[in-house]
Amino acid sequence: VPAMPVGSPGMEVDDRFMPYEVLLLKDDGSTEVYVRVTTPAQQYR
């Protein structure tokens, strides 16, 4: 997927990591931040 953050699941490159947000898409087309992933360990909770 273009622009996927380095270090996100499936996009691992050595020990590199870029913080990212997971967005929730609502029925009306708007979005809100569902979770902010700021450390590699947060991905596996």
N, C-alpha and C positions, 0 to 999 in steps of 0.2 A: 504494500500500500504506500503510495507516495506520501512523504512527509511524516511517516511513522517515527516516533522518537527512538533514538538509539538506546538500547537497554530495555525497551518494553518487551513483553512476552513475544517471542518469535523474532525479535530484532536485536538479539544479543551480539555484541562485538567486544570480545575480551571482557574487561571490567568496566567498560564505559557505560554511563547512565545519564539520561537527560530527564529531568522532572517533566510530568505531563498531567493533563486533566482528562477525566472521562466525563463526557457530556451525556446528559439525559435528554432525549428528544421527546417533547410532549405532543399530545394529539393536535394541538393548535399550531404546531410547527415551530414553536419557540423552544429554546434550550435552557438548561441550567446545569451548573457543575454538579455532578453526582459525587465525584471524589477527586481529590488532588493527590497524586502519587509523587512524593518528594524524595523518597529513598528507595533503593532496590528492594529492601525487605518488605516494604508495604505492598508490593505486587503479589506476594504469596500469602496474604492473610485470608 
